[in-house]
Amino acid sequence: MAQDSVQVGGGRWLYVILGLIVNIMLGAIYSFSLFRVPLEKLWHISATESGYPFMLFLAVFAVAMPIGGNLMQKWGPRNTMILGSILVGIGWILAGLSTGIGMLSLIYGVIGGFGVGLVYGCPIAVAAKWFPDKGGLAIGLTVGGFGLSALVMAPIIKTLIASVGPLNTFMYLGVVFLIINILLSLPFKFPPADFKVASASTPQAQAATAAKDYDRPEAMKQPTFWILWFLYIIGAMAGLMAIGIAAPVGKELKLSTGLAATALQVFALFNFAGRPTFGWLTDKLKPKNAAVLSFIVIALATGLLYTSKSIGMYFVAFSLLWFTLGGWLAIAPTATKTFFGTKYYGKNYGVIFTAYGIAAILGTLLSGKIKDITGSYYSVFPIVMIIAIVGIIVSLALRPPKS
């Protein structure tokens, strides 16, 4: 029986590969900064105004995740992904018809962001269900596409803007995203209810599997659920506060334009690597220990940055910070699987993921306010270190819910 199950799951890595590719395209939002200056010149708007579509996109993205989890439970991953992919494509295409920043924010931010929120959780849930034995690694590789996106999409977007302008770039990419994401959505499905793999019977794999499946209302009554949610907020906030100021800190260190561009590419690679690495560690070490380790790395990196203002330390410390931010985007979904099971995974992780949206807003506002008060982005690092220490303490309370 176990042998038959292994044969049934033989092609399961295909879902990871397809999920990674889908996430590369969804992650194009992280290259939005390339549109800002061209849009400022086109519409004569301020730098603050040019950031509205980005902030609204991320906020709607986070809000749409729980809705996507509900739809996935009713419709399955394929149909949910197709609907989301249509909205993503339409959002990007209609963005190309925008006549001002307000219209762009509503079309791109709301329609595109909602579409990404519907699609994003589906490959993760599929990976969680097909990999009861290696869920952390599979989930980490799947969401790794978001981390790789800047490396893949930024050069494409930059070239298109230079040749056809920002609005046509939105439109052209929208058509590509619409077609490719719908096609890549077609193979996605959950495994049969009795699906098992031989390696899932080992003690190590069983330790990474929930004792029971919790539906969302039952899961949300567990203290473990909210401890994980809170840790996700401070883990992502610490990372986002730090990486959000990587470029301006580079300017304070007087990095050349070429070196600054190289730095961001290096950091993007570490951001990708953090996802499968911490996903794997969450399975091997348990969520509590993986979370503690991530906060220790954050505390060390920010401490080194604050005490040594050298270019070498800049590369080392920011690489670690991007690594751990990527890590939390694997720790949280893997821990959700470990603690609450895979049957209602999409619904549960949809709520847990709202922590990332909160972290994005808090981290951006807090780092900006600290810079305004102190006059230097370096003042952000002691605050991040304190947040990381709080994270270490709270992580010690992270344990499986009592059935």
For each residue, the residues with C-beta under 8 A, 3 or more apart:
1: 4 5 196
2: 5 6 196 197 198 201
3: 6 7 198
4: 1 7 8
5: 1 2 8 9 195 196 197 198
6: 2 3 9 10 197 198
7: 3 4 10
8: 4 5 191 192 195
9: 5 6 12 130 191 195 197
10: 6 7
11: 14
12: 9 15 16 130 131 138 191
13: 16 17 138
14: 11 17 18 187
15: 12 18 19 123 126 127 130 142 187 188
16: 12 13 19 20 123 127 138 141 142
17: 13 14 20 21
18: 14 15 21 22 123 184 187 188
19: 15 16 22 23 123 124 126 127 141 142 143 145
20: 16 17 23 24 141 142 144 145 148
21: 17 18 24 25 145 184
22: 18 19 25 26 81 119 123 145 181 184 185
23: 19 20 26 27 120 123 142 143 144 145 146 149
24: 20 21 27 145 146 148 149 152 153
25: 21 22 28 88 145 149 153 176 177 180 181
26: 22 23 29 88 116 119 120 145 146 149 181
27: 23 24 30 31 145 146 147 148 149 150 153
28: 25 31 32 149 153 157 173 177
29: 26 32 54 57 58 61 112 113 116
30: 27 146 149 150 153
31: 27 28 34 149 150 153 154 157
32: 28 29 35 36 53 54 57
33: 36 54
34: 31 38 154 157 158 161
35: 32 38 39 50 157 161 166 169 170
36: 32 33 39 40 47 50 51
37: 40 41 50
38: 34 35 41 42 161 165 166
39: 35 36 42 43 45 50 101 104 166
40: 36 37 43 44 45 46 47 49 50
41: 37 38 44
42: 38 39 165 166 167
43: 39 40 100 101
44: 40 41
45: 39 40 49 50 101
46: 40 49 50
47: 36 40 50 51
48: 51 52
49: 40 45 46 52 101
50: 35 36 37 39 40 45 46 47 53 101
51: 36 47 48 54 55
52: 48 49 55 56 101 102 105 109
53: 32 50 56 57 95 101 104 105 108 109
54: 29 32 33 51 57 58 109
55: 51 52 58 59 109 360 361 364
56: 52 53 59 60 105 106 109 110 113
57: 29 32 53 54 60 61 108 109 112 113 116
58: 29 54 55 61 62 113 357 360
59: 55 56 62 63 109 113 357 360 361
60: 56 57 63 64 109 110 113 114 117
61: 29 57 58 64 65 113 114 116 117 120 357
62: 58 59 65 117 353 354 356 357 358 360
63: 59 60 66 67 114 117 354 357
64: 60 61 67 68 113 114 115 116 117 118
65: 61 62 68 69 117 120 121 349 350 351 353 354
66: 63 69 70 347 350 351 353 354
67: 63 64 70 71 117 118 350
68: 64 65 71 72 80 84 117 118 119 120 121 122 346 350
69: 65 66 72 73 121 125 216 345 346 347 348 349 350 351
70: 66 67 73 74 346 347 350
71: 67 68 74 75 79 80 83 118
72: 68 69 75 76 77 80 121 122 125 346 347
73: 69 70 344 346 347
74: 70 71
75: 71 72 78 79 80 83
76: 72 79 80 189 190
77: 72 80 81 122 123 125 126 185 188 189 190 346
78: 75 81 82 185 186 187 188 189
79: 71 75 76 82 83
80: 68 71 72 75 76 77 83 84 118 119 122
81: 22 77 78 84 85 118 119 122 123 181 185 188
82: 78 79 85 86 182 185 186
83: 71 75 79 80 86 87 115 118
84: 68 80 81 87 88 114 115 116 117 118 119 120 122 181
85: 81 82 88 89 115 119 177 178 181 182 185
86: 82 83 89 90 115 178 182
87: 83 84 90 91 111 112 114 115 118
88: 25 26 84 85 91 92 112 115 116 119 174 177 178 181
89: 85 86 92 93 115 174 175 177 178 179 181 182
90: 86 87 93 94 111 115 174 178
91: 87 88 94 95 107 108 110 111 112 113 114 115 174
92: 88 89 95 96 108 112 170 171 173 174 177 178
93: 89 90 96 97 170 171 174 175 178
94: 90 91 97 98 107 108 111 174
95: 53 91 92 98 104 107 108 112 167 170 171 174
96: 92 93 167 168 169 170 171 172 174
97: 93 94 107 167 171
98: 94 95 101 103 104 107 108 167 170
99: 103
100: 43 103 104
101: 39 43 45 49 50 52 53 98 104 105
102: 52 105 106
103: 98 99 100 106 107
104: 39 53 95 98 100 101 107 108 109
105: 52 53 56 101 102 108 109 110
106: 56 102 103 109 110 111
107: 91 94 95 97 98 103 104 110 111 112
108: 53 57 91 92 94 95 98 104 105 111 112 113 170
109: 52 53 54 55 56 57 59 60 104 105 106 112 113
110: 56 60 91 105 106 107 113 114
111: 87 90 91 94 106 107 108 114 115
112: 29 57 87 88 91 92 95 107 108 109 115 116
113: 29 56 57 58 59 60 61 64 91 108 109 110 116 117
114: 60 61 63 64 84 87 91 110 111 117 118
115: 64 83 84 85 86 87 88 89 90 91 111 112 118 119
116: 26 29 57 61 64 84 88 112 113 119 120
117: 60 61 62 63 64 65 67 68 84 113 114 120 121
118: 64 67 68 71 80 81 83 84 87 114 115 121 122
119: 22 26 68 80 81 84 85 88 115 116 122 123 181 185
120: 23 26 61 65 68 84 116 117 123 124
121: 65 68 69 72 117 118 124 125 346 349 350 353
122: 68 72 77 80 81 84 118 119 125 126 185 188 346
123: 15 16 18 19 22 23 77 81 119 120 126 127 142 188
124: 19 120 121 127 128 139 142 143 333 345 349
125: 69 72 77 121 122 128 129 190 342 345 346 349
126: 15 19 77 122 123 129 130 188 189 190
127: 15 16 19 123 124 130 131 135 138 139 141 142
128: 124 125 131 135 138 139 333 334 337 342 345
129: 125 126 132 190 191 195 342 345
130: 9 12 15 126 127 138 190 191 195
131: 12 127 128 134 135 137 138 139
132: 129 135 196 197 200 205 208 209 342
133: 197 199 200 202 205 208
134: 131 137 138 199 205 280 283
135: 127 128 131 132 138 139 208 279 283 334 337 338
136: 139 140 208 278 279 280 281 282 283 284 330 334
137: 131 134 140 141 276 279 280 283
138: 12 13 16 127 128 130 131 134 135 141 142 279
139: 124 127 128 131 135 136 142 143 279 330 333 334 337
140: 136 137 143 144 275 276 277 278 279 280 330 334
141: 16 19 20 127 137 138 144 275 276 279
142: 15 16 19 20 23 123 124 127 138 139 145
143: 19 23 124 139 140 146 147 275 329 330 333
144: 20 23 140 141 147 148 272 273 275 276 326
145: 19 20 21 22 23 24 25 26 27 142 148 149
146: 23 24 26 27 30 143 149 329
147: 27 143 144 150 268 271 272 273 274 275 326 329
148: 20 24 27 144 145 151 152 268 272
149: 23 24 25 26 27 28 30 31 145 146 152 153
150: 27 30 31 147 153 154 264 268
151: 148 154 265 268 269 272
152: 24 148 149 155 156
153: 24 25 27 28 30 31 149 150 156 157
154: 31 34 150 151 157 158
155: 152 158 159
156: 152 153 159 160 173
157: 28 31 34 35 153 154 160 161 169 173
158: 34 154 155 161 162
159: 155 156 162 163
160: 156 157 163 164 168 169 172 173
161: 34 35 38 157 158 164 165 166 169
162: 158 159
163: 159 160
164: 160 161 168 169 172
165: 38 42 161 168 169
166: 35 38 39 42 161 169 170
167: 42 95 96 97 98 170 171
168: 96 160 164 165 171 172
169: 35 96 157 160 161 164 165 166 172 173
170: 35 92 93 95 96 98 108 166 167 173 174
171: 92 93 95 96 97 167 168 174 175
172: 96 160 164 168 169 175 176
173: 28 92 156 157 160 169 170 176 177
174: 88 89 90 91 92 93 94 95 96 170 171 177 178
175: 89 93 171 172 178 179
176: 25 172 173 179 180
177: 25 28 85 88 89 92 173 174 180 181
178: 85 86 88 89 90 92 93 174 175 181 182
179: 89 175 176 182 183
180: 25 176 177 183 184
181: 22 25 26 81 84 85 88 89 119 177 178 184 185
182: 82 85 86 89 178 179 185 186
183: 179 180 186
184: 18 21 22 180 181 187
185: 22 77 78 81 82 85 119 122 181 182 188
186: 78 82 182 183
187: 14 15 18 78 184
188: 15 18 77 78 81 122 123 126 185
189: 76 77 78 126
190: 76 77 125 126 129 130
191: 8 9 12 129 130 195
192: 8 195
193:
194:
195: 5 8 9 129 130 191 192
196: 1 2 5 132 200 201
197: 2 5 6 9 132 133 200
198: 2 3 5 6 201
199: 133 134 202 205
200: 132 133 196 197 205 206 209
201: 2 196 198 205 206
202: 133 199 205 206
203: 206 207
204: 207 208 283 284
205: 132 133 134 199 200 201 202 208 209
206: 200 201 202 203 209
207: 203 204 286
208: 132 133 135 136 204 205 282 283 334 337 338
209: 132 200 205 206 337 338 341
210: 213 214 337 338 339 340 341 342 400
211: 400 403
212: 341 403
213: 210 340 341 342 343 344
214: 210 218 219 222 339 340 341 344 348 401
215: 218 219 343 344 347
216: 69 219 220 344 347 348 351
217: 220 221
218: 214 215 221 222
219: 214 215 216 222 225 340 344 348 401
220: 216 217 225 226 351
221: 217 218 225
222: 214 218 219 225 226 339 340 401
223: 226 227 401
224: 227 228 339 398 399 400 401
225: 219 220 221 222 228 229 339 340 348 352 401
226: 220 222 223 229 230
227: 223 224 230 231 394 397 398
228: 224 225 231 232 287 332 335 336 339 352 398
229: 225 226 232 233 351 352 354 355
230: 226 227 233 234 355 394
231: 227 228 234 235 291 332 391 394 395 398
232: 228 229 235 236 328 331 332 352 353 355 356 359
233: 229 230 236 237 355 356 358 359 362
234: 230 231 237 238 359 387 388 390 391 394
235: 231 232 238 239 291 294 295 298 324 325 327 328 331 332 359 391
236: 232 233 239 240 325 328 329 355 356 359 360 363
237: 233 234 240 241 358 359 362 363 366 387
238: 234 235 241 242 295 298 302 321 324 363 384 387 388 391
239: 235 236 242 243 298 321 322 324 325 328 363
240: 236 237 243 244 325 359 360 363 364
241: 237 238 244 245 363 364 366 367 380 383 384 387
242: 238 239 245 246 298 301 302 318 321 325 380 381 384
243: 239 240 246 267 271 318 321 322 325
244: 240 241 363 364 367
245: 241 242 248 249 367 371 377 380
246: 242 243 249 250 263 264 267 318 322
247: 250 251 260 264
248: 245 251 252 371 377
249: 245 246 252 253 305 314 318 377 378
250: 246 247 253 255 259 260 263 314
251: 247 248 254 255 260
252: 248 249 376 377 378
253: 249 250 309 310 311 314
254: 251
255: 250 251 259 260 263 311 314
256: 259 260
257: 260 261
258: 261 262
259: 250 255 256 262 263 311
260: 247 250 251 255 256 257 263 264
261: 257 258 264 265
262: 258 259 265 266
263: 246 250 255 259 260 266 267 314 315 318
264: 150 246 247 260 261 267 268
265: 151 261 262 268 269
266: 262 263 269 270 315 319
267: 243 246 263 264 270 271 318 319 322
268: 147 148 150 151 264 265 271 272 322
269: 151 265 266 272 273
270: 266 267 273 274 319 320 322 323 326
271: 147 243 267 268 274 275 322 323 325 326
272: 144 147 148 151 268 269 275 326
273: 144 147 269 270 276 277 323 326
274: 147 270 271 277 278 322 323 324 325 326 327 329 330
275: 140 141 143 144 147 271 272 278 279 326 327 329 330
276: 137 140 141 144 273 279 280 330
277: 140 273 274 280 281 323 327 330
278: 136 140 274 275 281 282 290 294 324 326 327 328 330 331
279: 135 136 137 138 139 140 141 275 276 282 283 330 331 333 334
280: 134 136 137 140 276 277 283 284
281: 136 277 278 284 285 289 290 293
282: 136 208 278 279 285 286 287 290 330 331 334 335 338
283: 134 135 136 137 204 208 279 280 334 338
284: 136 204 280 281
285: 281 282 289 290 293
286: 207 282 289 290 338
287: 228 282 290 291 331 334 335 338 339 398
288: 291 292 395 396 398 399
289: 281 285 286 292 293
290: 278 281 282 285 286 287 293 294 327 331 335
291: 231 235 287 288 294 295 331 335 391 395 398
292: 288 289 295 296 392 395 396
293: 281 285 289 290 296 297
294: 235 278 290 291 297 298 324 327 328 331 391
295: 235 238 291 292 298 299 388 389 391 392 395
296: 292 293 299 300 388 392
297: 293 294 300 301 320 323 324
298: 235 238 239 242 294 295 301 302 320 321 324 384 385 387 388 391
299: 295 296 302 303 385 388 389 392
300: 296 297 303 304 320
301: 242 297 298 304 305 316 317 318 320 321 324
302: 238 242 298 299 305 306 317 321 381 382 384 385 388
303: 299 300 306 307 381 385
304: 300 301 307 308 313 316 317
305: 249 301 302 308 309 313 314 317 318 378 381
306: 302 303 378 381 382 385
307: 303 304
308: 304 305 313
309: 253 305 313 314 378
310: 253 313 314
311: 253 255 259 314 315
312: 315 316
313: 304 305 308 309 310 316 317
314: 249 250 253 255 263 305 309 310 311 317 318
315: 263 266 311 312 318 319
316: 301 304 312 313 319 320
317: 301 302 304 305 313 314 320 321
318: 242 243 246 249 263 267 301 305 314 315 321 322
319: 266 267 270 315 316 322 323
320: 270 297 298 300 301 316 317 323 324
321: 238 239 242 243 298 301 302 317 318 324 325
322: 239 243 246 267 268 270 271 274 318 319 325 326
323: 270 271 273 274 277 297 319 320 326 327
324: 235 238 239 274 278 294 297 298 301 320 321 327 328
325: 235 236 239 240 242 243 271 274 321 322 328 329
326: 144 147 270 271 272 273 274 275 278 322 323 329 330
327: 235 274 275 277 278 290 294 323 324 330 331
328: 232 235 236 239 278 294 324 325 331 332
329: 143 146 147 236 274 275 325 326 332 333 356
330: 136 139 140 143 274 275 276 277 278 279 282 326 327 333 334
331: 232 235 278 279 282 287 290 291 294 327 328 334 335
332: 228 231 232 235 328 329 335 336 349 352 353 355 356
333: 124 128 139 143 279 329 330 336 337 349 352 353
334: 128 135 136 139 140 208 279 282 283 287 330 331 337 338
335: 228 282 287 290 291 331 332 338 339 398
336: 228 332 333 339 340 345 348 349 352
337: 128 135 139 208 209 210 333 334 340 341 342 345
338: 135 208 209 210 282 283 286 287 334 335 400
339: 210 214 222 224 225 228 287 335 336 400 401
340: 210 213 214 219 222 225 336 337 344 345 348 401
341: 209 210 212 213 214 337 344 345
342: 125 128 129 132 210 213 337 345
343: 213 215
344: 73 213 214 215 216 219 340 341 347 348
345: 69 124 125 128 129 336 337 340 341 342 348 349
346: 68 69 70 72 73 77 121 122 125 349 350
347: 66 69 70 72 73 215 216 344 350 351
348: 69 214 216 219 225 336 340 344 345 351 352
349: 65 69 121 124 125 332 333 336 345 346 352 353
350: 65 66 67 68 69 70 121 346 347 353 354
351: 65 66 69 216 220 229 347 348 354
352: 225 228 229 232 332 333 336 348 349 355
353: 62 65 66 121 232 332 333 349 350 356 357
354: 62 63 65 66 229 350 351 357 358
355: 229 230 232 233 236 332 352 358 359
356: 62 232 233 236 329 332 353 359 360
357: 58 59 61 62 63 353 354 360 361
358: 62 233 237 354 355 361 362
359: 232 233 234 235 236 237 240 355 356 362 363
360: 55 58 59 62 236 240 356 357 363 364
361: 55 59 357 358 364 365
362: 233 237 358 359 365 366
363: 236 237 238 239 240 241 244 359 360 366 367
364: 55 240 241 244 360 361 367 368
365: 361 362 368 369
366: 237 241 362 363 369 370 383
367: 241 244 245 363 364 370 371 377 380
368: 364 365 371 372
369: 365 366 372 373
370: 366 367 373 374 377 379 380 383
371: 245 248 367 368 374 375 376 377 379 380
372: 368 369
373: 369 370 379
374: 370 371 379
375: 371
376: 252 371 379
377: 245 248 249 252 367 370 371 380
378: 249 252 305 306 309 381
379: 370 371 373 374 376 382 383
380: 241 242 245 367 370 371 377 383 384
381: 242 302 303 305 306 378 384 385
382: 302 306 379 385 386
383: 241 366 370 379 380 386 387
384: 238 241 242 298 302 380 381 387 388
385: 298 299 302 303 306 381 382 388 389
386: 382 383 389 390
387: 234 237 238 241 298 383 384 390 391
388: 234 238 295 296 298 299 302 384 385 391 392
389: 295 299 385 386 392 393
390: 234 386 387 393 394
391: 231 234 235 238 291 294 295 298 387 388 394 395
392: 292 295 296 299 388 389 395 396
393: 389 390 396
394: 227 230 231 234 390 391 397 398
395: 231 288 291 292 295 391 392 398
396: 288 292 392 393
397: 227 394
398: 224 227 228 231 287 288 291 335 394 395
399: 224 288
400: 210 211 224 338 339
401: 214 219 222 223 224 225 339 340
402:
403: 211 212
